[in-house]
Amino acid sequence: MTPPSVAGGMTDDPDPGTELRSRIEEPEIAALPGVYDALSGLLAERAGFDAVFTSGFGISATRLGEPDLGLLTMSETLDQVRSIVGSLSVPLVADLDTGYGNALNVRRTVEEAMDAGAAGGILEDQEWPKRCGHMEQKRVVDADEHARRIRAAADVRAERAAEFVIIGRTDAREPHGLDEALRRGHMYADAGADVVFVEAPRSRAELETIAGEFAVPTFANVIEGGKTPSLPAEELDAIGFDIVVYPLSGLFAATRALQEAYGTLAADGTAGAVEAVDFDEFEAAIGAPAVRERERRYARRPADE
């Protein structure tokens, strides 16, 4: 694991995209958990993941307490990304929604994401306000318009001589069918996307078609209770995918745990019966001993008084 630099969670390599690209190019599929704040990011890395992913769904839920219906702004998204990157020494892929406007807006979004320390970002072709990819009634922009957005992102990357990984996502499967989604995936790859992400395929057969369709790496998104078959990483690897994300597993588990803890506390006046870490375990999880050791370095000594 590469240690963080003085700049926060970013690695000693000034371009975190380099590490992410290296991971994607490995023979084994890259499996990324969804994280939504600094604590979830820290715990995901400590569990052994070598890259993480943020979802607009998770950030909208935890920052706003609202569903993923286009309510989250660019500044809110990137502020959260910056906070999470600061807790990590592994690459982070940021969900950048539609880029929050036209090609010029996408340029600024990508610039800000790179400045925040993201190693890569997803740009989707939905109309704004967008919806979670596993919801119904999605609308997509003209494919040429999103190709221009992707090209704008690629231009920023080239101008900065960066390795930022651009993931071109299409949500056309639900409103227009798989063939149109595949057509768009090719357009986005041609425009500069490093990875193609066809959202919400409905069957294993569709997953197999997507994985075999593109010369560039492909991306699968598995949500518990979502539209895509919930397959383990090993099976998606065998199908031919290069990246899989499980964006909401942690959020859903945390929600259940909080419901139980708060419900028990409200009913019993104590949460002692709830299975949870204790104070010392939590302090260890967030690195409190190391911070206290650092604090002692600057403690007031008798000679200073």
DRENLOGU-893556 format. One record per residue (C-alpha): chain; x, y, z. Coordinates in Angstrom, 2 decimals, decimal comma. Example, Ala and Ser with C-alpha at 12.3 -4.5 7.8 and 13.67 -1.06 7.14 Angstrom:
// residues 2
ATOM mol       X       Y       Z
ATOM   A   12,30   -4,50    7,80
ATOM   A   13,67   -1,06    7,14
//
This chain:
// residues 305
ATOM mol       X       Y       Z
ATOM   A    0,00    0,00    0,00
ATOM   A    1,41    3,38   -0,99
ATOM   A    1,57    5,81    1,93
ATOM   A   -0,27    9,12    1,67
ATOM   A    1,68   12,25    0,83
ATOM   A    1,59   15,56    2,69
ATOM   A   -1,27   16,62    0,43
ATOM   A   -3,69   14,24    2,17
ATOM   A   -4,86   10,90    0,86
ATOM   A   -3,25   11,29   -2,56
ATOM   A   -0,31    8,98   -3,13
ATOM   A    3,32    9,96   -3,70
ATOM   A    2,60    9,65   -7,43
ATOM   A    1,22   13,12   -8,26
ATOM   A   -1,28   11,51  -10,65
ATOM   A   -3,57    8,98   -8,91
ATOM   A   -4,90    7,91  -12,29
ATOM   A   -1,66    6,06  -12,94
ATOM   A   -2,33    3,62  -10,10
ATOM   A   -5,94    3,13  -11,15
ATOM   A   -4,96    2,42  -14,76
ATOM   A   -2,43   -0,12  -13,57
ATOM   A   -5,10   -1,87  -11,51
ATOM   A   -7,58   -1,99  -14,40
ATOM   A   -4,93   -3,50  -16,68
ATOM   A   -4,31   -6,43  -14,33
ATOM   A   -5,77   -9,78  -15,45
ATOM   A   -8,05  -10,03  -12,39
ATOM   A  -11,20   -7,91  -12,33
ATOM   A  -11,03   -4,75  -10,23
ATOM   A  -13,79   -4,93   -7,59
ATOM   A  -14,60   -1,57   -5,98
ATOM   A  -16,89   -1,00   -2,99
ATOM   A  -19,09    2,07   -2,83
ATOM   A  -18,13    4,62   -0,18
ATOM   A  -19,95    7,79    0,77
ATOM   A  -17,87    9,58    3,40
ATOM   A  -14,38    9,59    4,90
ATOM   A  -15,18    6,88    7,47
ATOM   A  -16,64    4,44    4,93
ATOM   A  -13,68    5,07    2,66
ATOM   A  -11,21    4,42    5,45
ATOM   A  -12,95    1,19    6,47
ATOM   A  -13,12   -0,03    2,86
ATOM   A   -9,40    0,43    2,42
ATOM   A   -8,67   -1,28    5,74
ATOM   A  -10,80   -4,22    4,60
ATOM   A   -8,27   -4,73    1,81
ATOM   A   -9,74   -2,98   -1,25
ATOM   A   -7,16   -1,43   -3,55
ATOM   A   -9,56    1,14   -5,05
ATOM   A  -12,96    2,60   -4,10
ATOM   A  -15,95    4,19   -5,80
ATOM   A  -18,36    6,95   -4,83
ATOM   A  -21,96    6,95   -6,03
ATOM   A  -24,27    9,91   -6,35
ATOM   A  -26,93    7,73   -4,73
ATOM   A  -24,84    7,24   -1,60
ATOM   A  -23,71   10,85   -1,32
ATOM   A  -27,22   12,22   -1,95
ATOM   A  -28,60    9,91    0,75
ATOM   A  -25,97   10,68    3,37
ATOM   A  -25,32   14,35    2,66
ATOM   A  -28,88   15,46    1,83
ATOM   A  -31,08   12,66    3,14
ATOM   A  -32,66   12,66   -0,33
ATOM   A  -33,04   10,11   -3,15
ATOM   A  -30,82   10,10   -6,23
ATOM   A  -33,03   12,31   -8,40
ATOM   A  -30,61   15,01   -9,50
ATOM   A  -30,76   17,03   -6,29
ATOM   A  -27,02   16,85   -5,61
ATOM   A  -24,91   19,70   -7,00
ATOM   A  -21,40   19,58   -8,43
ATOM   A  -19,93   21,45   -5,46
ATOM   A  -21,58   19,08   -2,96
ATOM   A  -20,36   16,02   -4,85
ATOM   A  -16,78   17,24   -5,16
ATOM   A  -16,63   18,48   -1,59
ATOM   A  -17,51   14,96   -0,47
ATOM   A  -15,00   13,42   -2,91
ATOM   A  -12,26   15,67   -1,53
ATOM   A  -13,09   14,62    2,01
ATOM   A  -13,02   10,92    1,12
ATOM   A   -9,75   11,19   -0,81
ATOM   A   -8,20   12,73    2,29
ATOM   A   -8,85    9,49    4,20
ATOM   A   -7,35    7,18    1,56
ATOM   A   -4,10    5,99    0,09
ATOM   A   -5,81    4,03   -2,71
ATOM   A   -7,40    5,44   -5,91
ATOM   A  -10,95    6,77   -5,90
ATOM   A  -13,38    6,73   -8,85
ATOM   A  -15,91    9,54   -8,57
ATOM   A  -19,47    9,44   -9,86
ATOM   A  -19,68   12,78  -11,70
ATOM   A  -23,30   12,31  -12,86
ATOM   A  -23,80   14,06  -16,21
ATOM   A  -20,95   16,49  -15,64
ATOM   A  -23,60   19,01  -14,52
ATOM   A  -24,27   20,67  -17,85
ATOM   A  -22,84   20,94  -21,33
ATOM   A  -19,29   20,26  -22,53
ATOM   A  -17,96   23,43  -20,91
ATOM   A  -19,48   22,43  -17,58
ATOM   A  -17,95   18,97  -17,97
ATOM   A  -14,54   20,55  -18,45
ATOM   A  -14,85   22,36  -15,13
ATOM   A  -16,26   19,29  -13,37
ATOM   A  -13,34   17,13  -14,50
ATOM   A  -10,82   19,82  -13,59
ATOM   A  -12,33   20,06  -10,10
ATOM   A  -12,43   16,28   -9,72
ATOM   A   -8,76   16,01  -10,64
ATOM   A   -7,90   18,82   -8,22
ATOM   A   -9,83   16,95   -5,51
ATOM   A   -7,59   13,92   -6,05
ATOM   A   -9,97   11,59   -7,91
ATOM   A   -8,23    8,99  -10,05
ATOM   A  -11,13    8,69  -12,47
ATOM   A  -14,71    9,68  -13,02
ATOM   A  -17,97    8,44  -14,52
ATOM   A  -19,89   10,66  -16,94
ATOM   A  -23,39    9,52  -17,92
ATOM   A  -25,67   10,44  -20,81
ATOM   A  -28,89   11,11  -18,93
ATOM   A  -30,86   14,32  -19,20
ATOM   A  -30,77   16,53  -16,11
ATOM   A  -32,20   16,05  -13,56
ATOM   A  -30,80   12,51  -13,73
ATOM   A  -32,10    9,48  -11,85
ATOM   A  -30,45    6,48  -10,25
ATOM   A  -29,47    4,09  -13,02
ATOM   A  -31,69    1,33  -11,64
ATOM   A  -34,82    3,49  -11,56
ATOM   A  -37,48    3,64  -14,27
ATOM   A  -38,36    6,62  -16,50
ATOM   A  -34,81    7,63  -17,34
ATOM   A  -34,25    9,99  -20,27
ATOM   A  -31,01   10,27  -22,21
ATOM   A  -29,57   13,12  -24,24
ATOM   A  -28,64   12,79  -27,89
ATOM   A  -25,62   10,51  -28,22
ATOM   A  -23,63   13,18  -30,07
ATOM   A  -24,15   15,58  -27,17
ATOM   A  -22,71   13,14  -24,66
ATOM   A  -19,85   12,27  -26,99
ATOM   A  -18,97   15,99  -26,90
ATOM   A  -19,02   15,84  -23,09
ATOM   A  -16,64   12,89  -23,15
ATOM   A  -14,40   14,69  -25,64
ATOM   A  -14,32   17,73  -23,35
ATOM   A  -13,22   15,53  -20,45
ATOM   A  -10,53   13,92  -22,64
ATOM   A   -9,31   17,37  -23,68
ATOM   A   -8,81   18,38  -20,05
ATOM   A   -6,89   15,19  -19,42
ATOM   A   -4,65   15,79  -22,43
ATOM   A   -4,04   19,44  -21,57
ATOM   A   -2,90   18,43  -18,10
ATOM   A   -0,91   15,44  -19,40
ATOM   A   -2,84   13,44  -16,80
ATOM   A   -3,87    9,79  -16,45
ATOM   A   -7,40   10,50  -15,18
ATOM   A   -9,60    7,53  -16,16
ATOM   A  -12,77    8,52  -18,02
ATOM   A  -15,66    6,07  -17,74
ATOM   A  -18,34    6,69  -20,36
ATOM   A  -21,71    5,57  -19,08
ATOM   A  -24,91    5,12  -21,07
ATOM   A  -28,36    4,74  -19,54
ATOM   A  -29,96    4,03  -22,92
ATOM   A  -30,71    0,36  -22,15
ATOM   A  -33,94    1,14  -20,30
ATOM   A  -35,52    3,72  -22,64
ATOM   A  -34,10    2,55  -26,01
ATOM   A  -32,86   -1,04  -25,69
ATOM   A  -29,52   -2,80  -25,58
ATOM   A  -28,53   -2,24  -29,22
ATOM   A  -28,74    1,52  -28,80
ATOM   A  -26,77    1,31  -25,55
ATOM   A  -24,03   -0,63  -27,34
ATOM   A  -23,95    1,90  -30,19
ATOM   A  -23,52    4,70  -27,70
ATOM   A  -20,80    2,82  -25,85
ATOM   A  -18,76    2,67  -29,06
ATOM   A  -19,30    6,40  -29,66
ATOM   A  -18,12    7,26  -26,16
ATOM   A  -15,03    5,09  -26,49
ATOM   A  -14,22    6,80  -29,79
ATOM   A  -14,66   10,19  -28,10
ATOM   A  -12,05    9,37  -25,44
ATOM   A  -13,61    7,19  -22,75
ATOM   A  -11,14    4,65  -21,35
ATOM   A  -13,90    2,40  -20,02
ATOM   A  -17,46    1,73  -21,25
ATOM   A  -20,28    1,39  -18,73
ATOM   A  -23,66    0,17  -19,99
ATOM   A  -25,97    0,71  -17,04
ATOM   A  -28,67   -1,72  -15,86
ATOM   A  -28,50   -4,73  -18,20
ATOM   A  -31,34   -7,09  -17,34
ATOM   A  -29,84  -10,57  -17,68
ATOM   A  -26,68  -12,63  -17,69
ATOM   A  -26,99  -12,87  -21,48
ATOM   A  -26,95   -9,09  -21,75
ATOM   A  -23,92   -8,91  -19,46
ATOM   A  -22,12  -11,40  -21,70
ATOM   A  -22,98   -9,35  -24,79
ATOM   A  -21,65   -6,15  -23,22
ATOM   A  -18,43   -7,74  -21,99
ATOM   A  -17,66   -9,11  -25,45
ATOM   A  -18,62   -6,01  -27,41
ATOM   A  -15,85   -3,50  -26,74
ATOM   A  -12,11   -3,27  -27,27
ATOM   A  -11,78   -1,03  -24,20
ATOM   A  -12,38   -2,23  -20,62
ATOM   A  -15,97   -2,71  -19,49
ATOM   A  -17,69   -1,83  -16,22
ATOM   A  -20,47   -3,60  -14,29
ATOM   A  -22,61   -2,06  -11,57
ATOM   A  -24,24   -4,45   -9,11
ATOM   A  -26,88   -3,16   -6,68
ATOM   A  -28,70   -5,39   -4,22
ATOM   A  -32,32   -5,42   -5,42
ATOM   A  -31,39   -3,59   -8,64
ATOM   A  -32,07   -4,52  -12,25
ATOM   A  -28,71   -6,15  -13,02
ATOM   A  -28,18   -9,76  -11,89
ATOM   A  -26,31   -9,72   -8,58
ATOM   A  -23,24  -11,73   -9,51
ATOM   A  -20,02  -12,07   -7,52
ATOM   A  -16,86  -10,48   -8,85
ATOM   A  -15,34  -13,84   -9,82
ATOM   A  -18,28  -14,63  -12,10
ATOM   A  -18,22  -11,21  -13,75
ATOM   A  -14,49  -11,68  -14,24
ATOM   A  -15,15  -14,97  -16,03
ATOM   A  -17,77  -13,26  -18,23
ATOM   A  -15,13  -10,72  -19,26
ATOM   A  -15,68   -7,55  -17,27
ATOM   A  -12,68   -5,49  -16,15
ATOM   A  -14,30   -3,47  -13,33
ATOM   A  -17,25   -4,17  -11,05
ATOM   A  -18,60   -1,83   -8,40
ATOM   A  -20,90   -2,66   -5,51
ATOM   A  -21,94    0,92   -4,80
ATOM   A  -24,61    0,49   -2,14
ATOM   A  -23,63   -2,61   -0,15
ATOM   A  -22,01   -0,61    2,63
ATOM   A  -24,72    2,06    2,67
ATOM   A  -27,52   -0,50    2,89
ATOM   A  -25,73   -2,40    5,68
ATOM   A  -25,06    0,81    7,60
ATOM   A  -28,70    1,84    7,25
ATOM   A  -29,90   -1,43    8,73
ATOM   A  -27,39   -1,14   11,60
ATOM   A  -28,46    2,43   12,38
ATOM   A  -32,13    1,54   12,27
ATOM   A  -31,52   -1,25   14,76
ATOM   A  -29,32    0,85   17,06
ATOM   A  -31,60    3,88   17,13
ATOM   A  -34,74    1,77   17,39
ATOM   A  -33,33   -0,14   20,35
ATOM   A  -32,13    3,06   22,02
ATOM   A  -35,55    4,69   21,61
ATOM   A  -37,40    1,65   22,92
ATOM   A  -35,09    0,59   25,75
ATOM   A  -33,25    3,74   26,72
ATOM   A  -29,97    1,95   25,98
ATOM   A  -28,31    0,40   22,93
ATOM   A  -26,27   -2,04   24,98
ATOM   A  -27,93   -5,06   23,43
ATOM   A  -27,03   -3,97   19,88
ATOM   A  -24,06   -5,74   18,33
ATOM   A  -21,48   -3,03   17,65
ATOM   A  -17,85   -2,09   18,10
ATOM   A  -16,90   -0,61   21,46
ATOM   A  -15,14    2,68   22,11
ATOM   A  -11,62    1,28   21,91
ATOM   A  -12,34   -0,66   18,73
ATOM   A  -13,74    2,44   17,07
ATOM   A  -10,75    4,53   18,13
ATOM   A   -8,45    1,93   16,61
ATOM   A  -10,50    1,90   13,40
ATOM   A  -10,06    5,63   12,85
ATOM   A   -6,40    5,69   13,81
ATOM   A   -6,74    7,52   17,10
ATOM   A   -3,56    5,98   18,66
ATOM   A   -1,42    7,40   15,84
ATOM   A   -3,01   10,83   16,20
ATOM   A   -2,39   10,80   19,96
ATOM   A    1,23    9,88   19,35
ATOM   A    1,49   12,84   16,98
ATOM   A   -0,20   15,03   19,59
ATOM   A    2,43   14,10   22,17
ATOM   A    5,13   15,41   19,87
ATOM   A    3,75   18,91   20,30
ATOM   A    2,62   18,65   23,95
ATOM   A    3,61   21,42   26,37
ATOM   A    6,57   20,41   28,52
ATOM   A    7,37   21,71   32,03
ATOM   A   10,35   23,66   30,66
ATOM   A    7,99   25,52   28,34
ATOM   A    5,92   26,89   31,25
//
